[in-house]
Amino acid sequence: MTTEISTLIKPYVKKDPTKFYTMDEYTEATSGEETLVDFAVQRAESILAQLSGDLVVEAETESSMGRRGSYYRR
């Protein structure tokens, strides 16, 4: 779906004089190695690994009271 939409809007992006990125940057973002689709696939794999216990993620957290703590999943 992302590829279809990108292909559909590409001519409009090309013509837009106020675009924020070059066409090379647009092409890289929509079909390169670091696309939204690639990120979503990697994120889904990470979540599945975390849920199965194959991947443990540690993160610093800060409560609304300003206290710092550590969160981890076993």
PDB file of N, CA, C, O and CB in Angstrom:
ATOM      1  N   MET A   1       0.823  -1.178   0.000  1.00  0.00           N
ATOM      2  CA  MET A   1       0.000   0.000   0.000  1.00  0.00           C
ATOM      3  C   MET A   1       0.877   1.255   0.000  1.00  0.00           C
ATOM      4  O   MET A   1       0.590   2.216  -0.713  1.00  0.00           O
ATOM      5  CB  MET A   1      -0.942  -0.009   1.204  1.00  0.00           C
ATOM      6  N   THR A   2       1.929   1.242   0.790  1.00  0.00           N
ATOM      7  CA  THR A   2       2.828   2.394   0.850  1.00  0.00           C
ATOM      8  C   THR A   2       3.464   2.665  -0.508  1.00  0.00           C
ATOM      9  O   THR A   2       3.577   3.818  -0.922  1.00  0.00           O
ATOM     10  CB  THR A   2       3.916   2.168   1.903  1.00  0.00           C
ATOM     11  N   THR A   3       3.875   1.614  -1.198  1.00  0.00           N
ATOM     12  CA  THR A   3       4.471   1.762  -2.529  1.00  0.00           C
ATOM     13  C   THR A   3       3.461   2.330  -3.520  1.00  0.00           C
ATOM     14  O   THR A   3       3.794   3.194  -4.331  1.00  0.00           O
ATOM     15  CB  THR A   3       4.999   0.411  -3.034  1.00  0.00           C
ATOM     16  N   GLU A   4       2.235   1.842  -3.449  1.00  0.00           N
ATOM     17  CA  GLU A   4       1.187   2.341  -4.346  1.00  0.00           C
ATOM     18  C   GLU A   4       0.929   3.827  -4.119  1.00  0.00           C
ATOM     19  O   GLU A   4       0.831   4.596  -5.075  1.00  0.00           O
ATOM     20  CB  GLU A   4      -0.112   1.547  -4.146  1.00  0.00           C
ATOM     21  N   ILE A   5       0.819   4.225  -2.873  1.00  0.00           N
ATOM     22  CA  ILE A   5       0.557   5.632  -2.552  1.00  0.00           C
ATOM     23  C   ILE A   5       1.739   6.499  -2.969  1.00  0.00           C
ATOM     24  O   ILE A   5       1.555   7.581  -3.528  1.00  0.00           O
ATOM     25  CB  ILE A   5       0.273   5.805  -1.041  1.00  0.00           C
ATOM     26  N   SER A   6       2.940   6.028  -2.701  1.00  0.00           N
ATOM     27  CA  SER A   6       4.131   6.777  -3.084  1.00  0.00           C
ATOM     28  C   SER A   6       4.176   6.993  -4.594  1.00  0.00           C
ATOM     29  O   SER A   6       4.471   8.093  -5.061  1.00  0.00           O
ATOM     30  CB  SER A   6       5.395   6.048  -2.616  1.00  0.00           C
ATOM     31  N   THR A   7       3.887   5.953  -5.344  1.00  0.00           N
ATOM     32  CA  THR A   7       3.864   6.053  -6.805  1.00  0.00           C
ATOM     33  C   THR A   7       2.770   7.018  -7.262  1.00  0.00           C
ATOM     34  O   THR A   7       2.967   7.789  -8.202  1.00  0.00           O
ATOM     35  CB  THR A   7       3.646   4.663  -7.437  1.00  0.00           C
ATOM     36  N   LEU A   8       1.651   6.972  -6.610  1.00  0.00           N
ATOM     37  CA  LEU A   8       0.520   7.832  -6.957  1.00  0.00           C
ATOM     38  C   LEU A   8       0.832   9.311  -6.724  1.00  0.00           C
ATOM     39  O   LEU A   8       0.475  10.150  -7.552  1.00  0.00           O
ATOM     40  CB  LEU A   8      -0.706   7.432  -6.150  1.00  0.00           C
ATOM     41  N   ILE A   9       1.482   9.639  -5.628  1.00  0.00           N
ATOM     42  CA  ILE A   9       1.706  11.060  -5.311  1.00  0.00           C
ATOM     43  C   ILE A   9       3.039  11.599  -5.814  1.00  0.00           C
ATOM     44  O   ILE A   9       3.268  12.807  -5.756  1.00  0.00           O
ATOM     45  CB  ILE A   9       1.628  11.264  -3.827  1.00  0.00           C
ATOM     46  N   LYS A  10       3.914  10.743  -6.300  1.00  0.00           N
ATOM     47  CA  LYS A  10       5.247  11.178  -6.732  1.00  0.00           C
ATOM     48  C   LYS A  10       5.206  12.335  -7.738  1.00  0.00           C
ATOM     49  O   LYS A  10       5.979  13.279  -7.574  1.00  0.00           O
ATOM     50  CB  LYS A  10       5.991  10.009  -7.343  1.00  0.00           C
ATOM     51  N   PRO A  11       4.351  12.318  -8.768  1.00  0.00           N
ATOM     52  CA  PRO A  11       4.325  13.454  -9.710  1.00  0.00           C
ATOM     53  C   PRO A  11       3.948  14.774  -9.026  1.00  0.00           C
ATOM     54  O   PRO A  11       4.436  15.835  -9.414  1.00  0.00           O
ATOM     55  CB  PRO A  11       3.336  13.169 -10.843  1.00  0.00           C
ATOM     56  N   TYR A  12       3.100  14.710  -8.030  1.00  0.00           N
ATOM     57  CA  TYR A  12       2.696  15.919  -7.307  1.00  0.00           C
ATOM     58  C   TYR A  12       3.817  16.429  -6.403  1.00  0.00           C
ATOM     59  O   TYR A  12       4.025  17.634  -6.264  1.00  0.00           O
ATOM     60  CB  TYR A  12       1.438  15.645  -6.474  1.00  0.00           C
ATOM     61  N   VAL A  13       4.523  15.501  -5.803  1.00  0.00           N
ATOM     62  CA  VAL A  13       5.667  15.874  -4.971  1.00  0.00           C
ATOM     63  C   VAL A  13       6.726  16.547  -5.850  1.00  0.00           C
ATOM     64  O   VAL A  13       7.310  17.563  -5.474  1.00  0.00           O
ATOM     65  CB  VAL A  13       6.260  14.625  -4.242  1.00  0.00           C
ATOM     66  N   LYS A  14       6.957  15.963  -7.012  1.00  0.00           N
ATOM     67  CA  LYS A  14       7.955  16.493  -7.946  1.00  0.00           C
ATOM     68  C   LYS A  14       7.637  17.940  -8.333  1.00  0.00           C
ATOM     69  O   LYS A  14       8.543  18.768  -8.428  1.00  0.00           O
ATOM     70  CB  LYS A  14       8.027  15.614  -9.206  1.00  0.00           C
ATOM     71  N   LYS A  15       6.366  18.245  -8.555  1.00  0.00           N
ATOM     72  CA  LYS A  15       5.947  19.579  -8.985  1.00  0.00           C
ATOM     73  C   LYS A  15       5.830  20.589  -7.846  1.00  0.00           C
ATOM     74  O   LYS A  15       5.766  21.792  -8.100  1.00  0.00           O
ATOM     75  CB  LYS A  15       4.634  19.482  -9.690  1.00  0.00           C
ATOM     76  N   ASP A  16       5.802  20.131  -6.616  1.00  0.00           N
ATOM     77  CA  ASP A  16       5.571  21.011  -5.470  1.00  0.00           C
ATOM     78  C   ASP A  16       6.770  21.936  -5.220  1.00  0.00           C
ATOM     79  O   ASP A  16       7.844  21.459  -4.853  1.00  0.00           O
ATOM     80  CB  ASP A  16       5.281  20.177  -4.214  1.00  0.00           C
ATOM     81  N   PRO A  17       6.602  23.244  -5.413  1.00  0.00           N
ATOM     82  CA  PRO A  17       7.723  24.156  -5.194  1.00  0.00           C
ATOM     83  C   PRO A  17       8.038  24.372  -3.707  1.00  0.00           C
ATOM     84  O   PRO A  17       9.088  24.920  -3.373  1.00  0.00           O
ATOM     85  CB  PRO A  17       7.427  25.487  -5.846  1.00  0.00           C
ATOM     86  N   THR A  18       7.139  23.947  -2.818  1.00  0.00           N
ATOM     87  CA  THR A  18       7.349  24.148  -1.376  1.00  0.00           C
ATOM     88  C   THR A  18       7.721  22.855  -0.650  1.00  0.00           C
ATOM     89  O   THR A  18       7.671  22.800   0.579  1.00  0.00           O
ATOM     90  CB  THR A  18       6.097  24.737  -0.749  1.00  0.00           C
ATOM     91  N   LYS A  19       8.094  21.817  -1.401  1.00  0.00           N
ATOM     92  CA  LYS A  19       8.432  20.540  -0.744  1.00  0.00           C
ATOM     93  C   LYS A  19       9.622  20.719   0.190  1.00  0.00           C
ATOM     94  O   LYS A  19      10.497  21.554  -0.038  1.00  0.00           O
ATOM     95  CB  LYS A  19       8.745  19.446  -1.797  1.00  0.00           C
ATOM     96  N   PHE A  20       9.628  19.925   1.233  1.00  0.00           N
ATOM     97  CA  PHE A  20      10.655  20.029   2.268  1.00  0.00           C
ATOM     98  C   PHE A  20      11.918  19.232   1.943  1.00  0.00           C
ATOM     99  O   PHE A  20      12.965  19.459   2.548  1.00  0.00           O
ATOM    100  CB  PHE A  20      10.095  19.563   3.585  1.00  0.00           C
ATOM    101  N   TYR A  21      11.826  18.299   0.992  1.00  0.00           N
ATOM    102  CA  TYR A  21      12.930  17.400   0.688  1.00  0.00           C
ATOM    103  C   TYR A  21      13.172  17.347  -0.814  1.00  0.00           C
ATOM    104  O   TYR A  21      12.286  17.667  -1.606  1.00  0.00           O
ATOM    105  CB  TYR A  21      12.648  15.995   1.235  1.00  0.00           C
ATOM    106  N   THR A  22      14.377  16.941  -1.199  1.00  0.00           N
ATOM    107  CA  THR A  22      14.684  16.756  -2.613  1.00  0.00           C
ATOM    108  C   THR A  22      14.004  15.480  -3.093  1.00  0.00           C
ATOM    109  O   THR A  22      13.549  14.673  -2.283  1.00  0.00           O
ATOM    110  CB  THR A  22      16.226  16.694  -2.854  1.00  0.00           C
ATOM    111  N   MET A  23      13.936  15.296  -4.405  1.00  0.00           N
ATOM    112  CA  MET A  23      13.333  14.075  -4.935  1.00  0.00           C
ATOM    113  C   MET A  23      14.177  12.848  -4.586  1.00  0.00           C
ATOM    114  O   MET A  23      13.644  11.757  -4.383  1.00  0.00           O
ATOM    115  CB  MET A  23      13.161  14.182  -6.456  1.00  0.00           C
ATOM    116  N   ASP A  24      15.491  13.033  -4.518  1.00  0.00           N
ATOM    117  CA  ASP A  24      16.349  11.914  -4.103  1.00  0.00           C
ATOM    118  C   ASP A  24      16.026  11.487  -2.670  1.00  0.00           C
ATOM    119  O   ASP A  24      15.970  10.293  -2.373  1.00  0.00           O
ATOM    120  CB  ASP A  24      17.842  12.304  -4.219  1.00  0.00           C
ATOM    121  N   GLU A  25      15.816  12.460  -1.787  1.00  0.00           N
ATOM    122  CA  GLU A  25      15.461  12.151  -0.396  1.00  0.00           C
ATOM    123  C   GLU A  25      14.088  11.489  -0.327  1.00  0.00           C
ATOM    124  O   GLU A  25      13.884  10.557   0.452  1.00  0.00           O
ATOM    125  CB  GLU A  25      15.478  13.433   0.468  1.00  0.00           C
ATOM    126  N   TYR A  26      13.150  11.965  -1.137  1.00  0.00           N
ATOM    127  CA  TYR A  26      11.812  11.364  -1.181  1.00  0.00           C
ATOM    128  C   TYR A  26      11.899   9.911  -1.640  1.00  0.00           C
ATOM    129  O   TYR A  26      11.293   9.024  -1.039  1.00  0.00           O
ATOM    130  CB  TYR A  26      10.882  12.167  -2.122  1.00  0.00           C
ATOM    131  N   THR A  27      12.653   9.677  -2.703  1.00  0.00           N
ATOM    132  CA  THR A  27      12.803   8.317  -3.230  1.00  0.00           C
ATOM    133  C   THR A  27      13.457   7.407  -2.199  1.00  0.00           C
ATOM    134  O   THR A  27      13.026   6.269  -2.014  1.00  0.00           O
ATOM    135  CB  THR A  27      13.631   8.326  -4.525  1.00  0.00           C
ATOM    136  N   GLU A  28      14.487   7.894  -1.531  1.00  0.00           N
ATOM    137  CA  GLU A  28      15.159   7.094  -0.496  1.00  0.00           C
ATOM    138  C   GLU A  28      14.210   6.776   0.656  1.00  0.00           C
ATOM    139  O   GLU A  28      14.207   5.660   1.177  1.00  0.00           O
ATOM    140  CB  GLU A  28      16.399   7.835   0.037  1.00  0.00           C
ATOM    141  N   ALA A  29      13.414   7.751   1.044  1.00  0.00           N
ATOM    142  CA  ALA A  29      12.487   7.553   2.166  1.00  0.00           C
ATOM    143  C   ALA A  29      11.357   6.596   1.820  1.00  0.00           C
ATOM    144  O   ALA A  29      10.829   5.916   2.700  1.00  0.00           O
ATOM    145  CB  ALA A  29      11.905   8.882   2.604  1.00  0.00           C
ATOM    146  N   THR A  30      10.986   6.537   0.557  1.00  0.00           N
ATOM    147  CA  THR A  30       9.840   5.702   0.181  1.00  0.00           C
ATOM    148  C   THR A  30      10.231   4.349  -0.402  1.00  0.00           C
ATOM    149  O   THR A  30       9.405   3.439  -0.463  1.00  0.00           O
ATOM    150  CB  THR A  30       8.992   6.434  -0.812  1.00  0.00           C
ATOM    151  N   SER A  31      11.485   4.211  -0.830  1.00  0.00           N
ATOM    152  CA  SER A  31      11.870   2.920  -1.409  1.00  0.00           C
ATOM    153  C   SER A  31      13.290   2.500  -1.078  1.00  0.00           C
ATOM    154  O   SER A  31      13.774   1.496  -1.599  1.00  0.00           O
ATOM    155  CB  SER A  31      11.712   2.968  -2.891  1.00  0.00           C
ATOM    156  N   GLY A  32      13.963   3.251  -0.221  1.00  0.00           N
ATOM    157  CA  GLY A  32      15.335   2.919   0.150  1.00  0.00           C
ATOM    158  C   GLY A  32      15.385   1.906   1.281  1.00  0.00           C
ATOM    159  O   GLY A  32      14.413   1.197   1.544  1.00  0.00           O
ATOM    160  N   GLU A  33      16.509   1.848   1.932  1.00  0.00           N
ATOM    161  CA  GLU A  33      16.721   0.861   2.995  1.00  0.00           C
ATOM    162  C   GLU A  33      16.126   1.279   4.336  1.00  0.00           C
ATOM    163  O   GLU A  33      15.907   0.420   5.190  1.00  0.00           O
ATOM    164  CB  GLU A  33      18.194   0.610   3.166  1.00  0.00           C
ATOM    165  N   GLU A  34      15.860   2.547   4.549  1.00  0.00           N
ATOM    166  CA  GLU A  34      15.334   3.010   5.834  1.00  0.00           C
ATOM    167  C   GLU A  34      13.945   3.625   5.657  1.00  0.00           C
ATOM    168  O   GLU A  34      13.722   4.789   5.989  1.00  0.00           O
ATOM    169  CB  GLU A  34      16.293   4.034   6.473  1.00  0.00           C
ATOM    170  N   THR A  35      13.029   2.833   5.136  1.00  0.00           N
ATOM    171  CA  THR A  35      11.676   3.312   4.880  1.00  0.00           C
ATOM    172  C   THR A  35      10.774   3.077   6.085  1.00  0.00           C
ATOM    173  O   THR A  35      11.140   2.375   7.028  1.00  0.00           O
ATOM    174  CB  THR A  35      11.095   2.628   3.647  1.00  0.00           C
ATOM    175  N   LEU A  36       9.607   3.668   6.034  1.00  0.00           N
ATOM    176  CA  LEU A  36       8.612   3.449   7.076  1.00  0.00           C
ATOM    177  C   LEU A  36       8.224   1.975   7.136  1.00  0.00           C
ATOM    178  O   LEU A  36       8.032   1.422   8.219  1.00  0.00           O
ATOM    179  CB  LEU A  36       7.369   4.322   6.831  1.00  0.00           C
ATOM    180  N   VAL A  37       8.111   1.351   5.988  1.00  0.00           N
ATOM    181  CA  VAL A  37       7.753  -0.077   5.940  1.00  0.00           C
ATOM    182  C   VAL A  37       8.836  -0.907   6.615  1.00  0.00           C
ATOM    183  O   VAL A  37       8.531  -1.805   7.399  1.00  0.00           O
ATOM    184  CB  VAL A  37       7.549  -0.550   4.474  1.00  0.00           C
ATOM    185  N   ASP A  38      10.089  -0.615   6.317  1.00  0.00           N
ATOM    186  CA  ASP A  38      11.200  -1.340   6.937  1.00  0.00           C
ATOM    187  C   ASP A  38      11.185  -1.164   8.454  1.00  0.00           C
ATOM    188  O   ASP A  38      11.373  -2.123   9.202  1.00  0.00           O
ATOM    189  CB  ASP A  38      12.543  -0.860   6.362  1.00  0.00           C
ATOM    190  N   PHE A  39      10.959   0.076   8.896  1.00  0.00           N
ATOM    191  CA  PHE A  39      10.872   0.353  10.332  1.00  0.00           C
ATOM    192  C   PHE A  39       9.737  -0.457  10.967  1.00  0.00           C
ATOM    193  O   PHE A  39       9.916  -1.048  12.032  1.00  0.00           O
ATOM    194  CB  PHE A  39      10.656   1.866  10.580  1.00  0.00           C
ATOM    195  N   ALA A  40       8.568  -0.484  10.315  1.00  0.00           N
ATOM    196  CA  ALA A  40       7.411  -1.200  10.862  1.00  0.00           C
ATOM    197  C   ALA A  40       7.690  -2.698  10.962  1.00  0.00           C
ATOM    198  O   ALA A  40       7.309  -3.334  11.944  1.00  0.00           O
ATOM    199  CB  ALA A  40       6.166  -0.952   9.993  1.00  0.00           C
ATOM    200  N   VAL A  41       8.343  -3.259   9.966  1.00  0.00           N
ATOM    201  CA  VAL A  41       8.682  -4.685   9.996  1.00  0.00           C
ATOM    202  C   VAL A  41       9.648  -4.977  11.143  1.00  0.00           C
ATOM    203  O   VAL A  41       9.451  -5.932  11.895  1.00  0.00           O
ATOM    204  CB  VAL A  41       9.301  -5.127   8.647  1.00  0.00           C
ATOM    205  N   GLN A  42      10.689  -4.158  11.278  1.00  0.00           N
ATOM    206  CA  GLN A  42      11.649  -4.358  12.358  1.00  0.00           C
ATOM    207  C   GLN A  42      10.996  -4.189  13.728  1.00  0.00           C
ATOM    208  O   GLN A  42      11.300  -4.929  14.664  1.00  0.00           O
ATOM    209  CB  GLN A  42      12.813  -3.386  12.214  1.00  0.00           C
ATOM    210  N   ARG A  43      10.106  -3.220  13.837  1.00  0.00           N
ATOM    211  CA  ARG A  43       9.407  -2.972  15.114  1.00  0.00           C
ATOM    212  C   ARG A  43       8.529  -4.165  15.474  1.00  0.00           C
ATOM    213  O   ARG A  43       8.510  -4.600  16.625  1.00  0.00           O
ATOM    214  CB  ARG A  43       8.546  -1.678  15.031  1.00  0.00           C
ATOM    215  N   ALA A  44       7.805  -4.691  14.496  1.00  0.00           N
ATOM    216  CA  ALA A  44       6.941  -5.855  14.740  1.00  0.00           C
ATOM    217  C   ALA A  44       7.769  -7.059  15.182  1.00  0.00           C
ATOM    218  O   ALA A  44       7.375  -7.783  16.097  1.00  0.00           O
ATOM    219  CB  ALA A  44       6.131  -6.205  13.472  1.00  0.00           C
ATOM    220  N   GLU A  45       8.909  -7.274  14.538  1.00  0.00           N
ATOM    221  CA  GLU A  45       9.794  -8.375  14.925  1.00  0.00           C
ATOM    222  C   GLU A  45      10.298  -8.197  16.354  1.00  0.00           C
ATOM    223  O   GLU A  45      10.374  -9.162  17.114  1.00  0.00           O
ATOM    224  CB  GLU A  45      10.982  -8.473  13.956  1.00  0.00           C
ATOM    225  N   SER A  46      10.642  -6.966  16.717  1.00  0.00           N
ATOM    226  CA  SER A  46      11.108  -6.674  18.065  1.00  0.00           C
ATOM    227  C   SER A  46      10.017  -6.944  19.094  1.00  0.00           C
ATOM    228  O   SER A  46      10.270  -7.553  20.133  1.00  0.00           O
ATOM    229  CB  SER A  46      11.576  -5.225  18.162  1.00  0.00           C
ATOM    230  N   ILE A  47       8.808  -6.492  18.800  1.00  0.00           N
ATOM    231  CA  ILE A  47       7.690  -6.702  19.726  1.00  0.00           C
ATOM    232  C   ILE A  47       7.416  -8.185  19.918  1.00  0.00           C
ATOM    233  O   ILE A  47       7.220  -8.639  21.046  1.00  0.00           O
ATOM    234  CB  ILE A  47       6.426  -5.999  19.215  1.00  0.00           C
ATOM    235  N   LEU A  48       7.402  -8.945  18.823  1.00  0.00           N
ATOM    236  CA  LEU A  48       7.172 -10.392  18.929  1.00  0.00           C
ATOM    237  C   LEU A  48       8.273 -11.058  19.757  1.00  0.00           C
ATOM    238  O   LEU A  48       7.990 -11.938  20.570  1.00  0.00           O
ATOM    239  CB  LEU A  48       7.104 -11.032  17.523  1.00  0.00           C
ATOM    240  N   ALA A  49       9.517 -10.645  19.555  1.00  0.00           N
ATOM    241  CA  ALA A  49      10.623 -11.212  20.327  1.00  0.00           C
ATOM    242  C   ALA A  49      10.503 -10.849  21.805  1.00  0.00           C
ATOM    243  O   ALA A  49      10.812 -11.669  22.670  1.00  0.00           O
ATOM    244  CB  ALA A  49      11.969 -10.722  19.771  1.00  0.00           C
ATOM    245  N   GLN A  50      10.059  -9.630  22.102  1.00  0.00           N
ATOM    246  CA  GLN A  50       9.865  -9.220  23.488  1.00  0.00           C
ATOM    247  C   GLN A  50       8.743 -10.025  24.135  1.00  0.00           C
ATOM    248  O   GLN A  50       8.875 -10.482  25.270  1.00  0.00           O
ATOM    249  CB  GLN A  50       9.556  -7.719  23.566  1.00  0.00           C
ATOM    250  N   LEU A  51       7.647 -10.195  23.415  1.00  0.00           N
ATOM    251  CA  LEU A  51       6.506 -10.935  23.965  1.00  0.00           C
ATOM    252  C   LEU A  51       6.826 -12.407  24.201  1.00  0.00           C
ATOM    253  O   LEU A  51       6.304 -13.020  25.132  1.00  0.00           O
ATOM    254  CB  LEU A  51       5.314 -10.819  23.033  1.00  0.00           C
ATOM    255  N   SER A  52       7.690 -12.973  23.349  1.00  0.00           N
ATOM    256  CA  SER A  52       8.049 -14.379  23.510  1.00  0.00           C
ATOM    257  C   SER A  52       9.136 -14.573  24.561  1.00  0.00           C
ATOM    258  O   SER A  52       9.408 -15.703  24.966  1.00  0.00           O
ATOM    259  CB  SER A  52       8.509 -14.953  22.183  1.00  0.00           C
ATOM    260  N   GLY A  53       9.759 -13.482  25.006  1.00  0.00           N
ATOM    261  CA  GLY A  53      10.824 -13.579  25.998  1.00  0.00           C
ATOM    262  C   GLY A  53      12.196 -13.748  25.387  1.00  0.00           C
ATOM    263  O   GLY A  53      13.182 -13.863  26.114  1.00  0.00           O
ATOM    264  N   ASP A  54      12.286 -13.767  24.052  1.00  0.00           N
ATOM    265  CA  ASP A  54      13.581 -13.909  23.383  1.00  0.00           C
ATOM    266  C   ASP A  54      14.409 -12.632  23.429  1.00  0.00           C
ATOM    267  O   ASP A  54      15.622 -12.672  23.223  1.00  0.00           O
ATOM    268  CB  ASP A  54      13.375 -14.323  21.945  1.00  0.00           C
ATOM    269  N   LEU A  55      13.766 -11.500  23.699  1.00  0.00           N
ATOM    270  CA  LEU A  55      14.457 -10.221  23.750  1.00  0.00           C
ATOM    271  C   LEU A  55      14.030  -9.479  25.004  1.00  0.00           C
ATOM    272  O   LEU A  55      12.840  -9.253  25.224  1.00  0.00           O
ATOM    273  CB  LEU A  55      14.168  -9.379  22.486  1.00  0.00           C
ATOM    274  N   VAL A  56      14.989  -9.104  25.814  1.00  0.00           N
ATOM    275  CA  VAL A  56      14.718  -8.359  27.028  1.00  0.00           C
ATOM    276  C   VAL A  56      15.183  -6.926  26.795  1.00  0.00           C
ATOM    277  O   VAL A  56      16.320  -6.689  26.388  1.00  0.00           O
ATOM    278  CB  VAL A  56      15.428  -9.002  28.270  1.00  0.00           C
ATOM    279  N   VAL A  57      14.306  -5.990  27.054  1.00  0.00           N
ATOM    280  CA  VAL A  57      14.618  -4.586  26.838  1.00  0.00           C
ATOM    281  C   VAL A  57      14.638  -3.872  28.176  1.00  0.00           C
ATOM    282  O   VAL A  57      13.692  -3.971  28.958  1.00  0.00           O
ATOM    283  CB  VAL A  57      13.600  -3.929  25.879  1.00  0.00           C
ATOM    284  N   GLU A  58      15.715  -3.156  28.435  1.00  0.00           N
ATOM    285  CA  GLU A  58      15.809  -2.361  29.652  1.00  0.00           C
ATOM    286  C   GLU A  58      15.721  -0.896  29.265  1.00  0.00           C
ATOM    287  O   GLU A  58      16.294  -0.473  28.261  1.00  0.00           O
ATOM    288  CB  GLU A  58      17.128  -2.660  30.433  1.00  0.00           C
ATOM    289  N   ALA A  59      15.001  -0.125  30.069  1.00  0.00           N
ATOM    290  CA  ALA A  59      14.852   1.298  29.767  1.00  0.00           C
ATOM    291  C   ALA A  59      14.751   2.086  31.054  1.00  0.00           C
ATOM    292  O   ALA A  59      14.204   1.611  32.050  1.00  0.00           O
ATOM    293  CB  ALA A  59      13.616   1.552  28.885  1.00  0.00           C
ATOM    294  N   GLU A  60      15.277   3.281  31.023  1.00  0.00           N
ATOM    295  CA  GLU A  60      15.122   4.206  32.137  1.00  0.00           C
ATOM    296  C   GLU A  60      13.758   4.871  31.995  1.00  0.00           C
ATOM    297  O   GLU A  60      13.358   5.259  30.897  1.00  0.00           O
ATOM    298  CB  GLU A  60      16.279   5.270  32.171  1.00  0.00           C
ATOM    299  N   THR A  61      13.068   4.994  33.085  1.00  0.00           N
ATOM    300  CA  THR A  61      11.771   5.675  33.070  1.00  0.00           C
ATOM    301  C   THR A  61      11.782   6.788  34.102  1.00  0.00           C
ATOM    302  O   THR A  61      12.572   6.773  35.046  1.00  0.00           O
ATOM    303  CB  THR A  61      10.610   4.680  33.350  1.00  0.00           C
ATOM    304  N   GLU A  62      10.906   7.742  33.910  1.00  0.00           N
ATOM    305  CA  GLU A  62      10.766   8.820  34.882  1.00  0.00           C
ATOM    306  C   GLU A  62       9.282   8.974  35.185  1.00  0.00           C
ATOM    307  O   GLU A  62       8.470   9.158  34.278  1.00  0.00           O
ATOM    308  CB  GLU A  62      11.385  10.165  34.351  1.00  0.00           C
ATOM    309  N   SER A  63       8.938   8.899  36.449  1.00  0.00           N
ATOM    310  CA  SER A  63       7.537   9.015  36.835  1.00  0.00           C
ATOM    311  C   SER A  63       7.086  10.461  36.778  1.00  0.00           C
ATOM    312  O   SER A  63       7.906  11.365  36.615  1.00  0.00           O
ATOM    313  CB  SER A  63       7.315   8.448  38.236  1.00  0.00           C
ATOM    314  N   SER A  64       5.800  10.684  36.909  1.00  0.00           N
ATOM    315  CA  SER A  64       5.276  12.047  36.910  1.00  0.00           C
ATOM    316  C   SER A  64       5.745  12.817  38.140  1.00  0.00           C
ATOM    317  O   SER A  64       5.653  14.044  38.178  1.00  0.00           O
ATOM    318  CB  SER A  64       3.748  12.030  36.852  1.00  0.00           C
ATOM    319  N   MET A  65       6.244  12.104  39.140  1.00  0.00           N
ATOM    320  CA  MET A  65       6.750  12.742  40.355  1.00  0.00           C
ATOM    321  C   MET A  65       8.228  13.115  40.207  1.00  0.00           C
ATOM    322  O   MET A  65       8.828  13.658  41.135  1.00  0.00           O
ATOM    323  CB  MET A  65       6.558  11.814  41.565  1.00  0.00           C
ATOM    324  N   GLY A  66       8.819  12.821  39.028  1.00  0.00           N
ATOM    325  CA  GLY A  66      10.212  13.179  38.804  1.00  0.00           C
ATOM    326  C   GLY A  66      11.213  12.157  39.294  1.00  0.00           C
ATOM    327  O   GLY A  66      12.419  12.379  39.186  1.00  0.00           O
ATOM    328  N   ARG A  67      10.739  11.029  39.835  1.00  0.00           N
ATOM    329  CA  ARG A  67      11.659   9.992  40.294  1.00  0.00           C
ATOM    330  C   ARG A  67      12.048   9.108  39.130  1.00  0.00           C
ATOM    331  O   ARG A  67      11.229   8.797  38.265  1.00  0.00           O
ATOM    332  CB  ARG A  67      11.032   9.151  41.424  1.00  0.00           C
ATOM    333  N   ARG A  68      13.289   8.713  39.117  1.00  0.00           N
ATOM    334  CA  ARG A  68      13.760   7.835  38.054  1.00  0.00           C
ATOM    335  C   ARG A  68      13.715   6.404  38.532  1.00  0.00           C
ATOM    336  O   ARG A  68      13.906   6.114  39.713  1.00  0.00           O
ATOM    337  CB  ARG A  68      15.185   8.215  37.607  1.00  0.00           C
ATOM    338  N   GLY A  69      13.466   5.533  37.612  1.00  0.00           N
ATOM    339  CA  GLY A  69      13.434   4.114  37.939  1.00  0.00           C
ATOM    340  C   GLY A  69      13.924   3.295  36.770  1.00  0.00           C
ATOM    341  O   GLY A  69      14.283   3.842  35.727  1.00  0.00           O
ATOM    342  N   SER A  70      13.941   2.025  36.933  1.00  0.00           N
ATOM    343  CA  SER A  70      14.367   1.149  35.857  1.00  0.00           C
ATOM    344  C   SER A  70      13.252   0.155  35.594  1.00  0.00           C
ATOM    345  O   SER A  70      12.669  -0.416  36.516  1.00  0.00           O
ATOM    346  CB  SER A  70      15.700   0.424  36.203  1.00  0.00           C
ATOM    347  N   TYR A  71      12.975  -0.035  34.338  1.00  0.00           N
ATOM    348  CA  TYR A  71      11.941  -0.979  33.945  1.00  0.00           C
ATOM    349  C   TYR A  71      12.596  -2.050  33.098  1.00  0.00           C
ATOM    350  O   TYR A  71      13.378  -1.744  32.199  1.00  0.00           O
ATOM    351  CB  TYR A  71      10.779  -0.277  33.174  1.00  0.00           C
ATOM    352  N   TYR A  72      12.289  -3.269  33.373  1.00  0.00           N
ATOM    353  CA  TYR A  72      12.759  -4.338  32.500  1.00  0.00           C
ATOM    354  C   TYR A  72      11.770  -5.475  32.537  1.00  0.00           C
ATOM    355  O   TYR A  72      11.007  -5.634  33.490  1.00  0.00           O
ATOM    356  CB  TYR A  72      14.161  -4.824  32.911  1.00  0.00           C
ATOM    357  N   ARG A  73      11.799  -6.263  31.481  1.00  0.00           N
ATOM    358  CA  ARG A  73      10.862  -7.370  31.328  1.00  0.00           C
ATOM    359  C   ARG A  73      11.642  -8.671  31.370  1.00  0.00           C
ATOM    360  O   ARG A  73      12.669  -8.817  30.707  1.00  0.00           O
ATOM    361  CB  ARG A  73      10.052  -7.249  30.005  1.00  0.00           C
ATOM    362  N   ARG A  74      11.156  -9.593  32.138  1.00  0.00           N
ATOM    363  CA  ARG A  74      11.820 -10.916  32.190  1.00  0.00           C
ATOM    364  C   ARG A  74      10.921 -11.980  31.663  1.00  0.00           C
ATOM    365  O   ARG A  74      11.303 -13.150  31.628  1.00  0.00           O
ATOM    366  CB  ARG A  74      12.246 -11.269  33.609  1.00  0.00           C
TER     367      ARG A  74
END
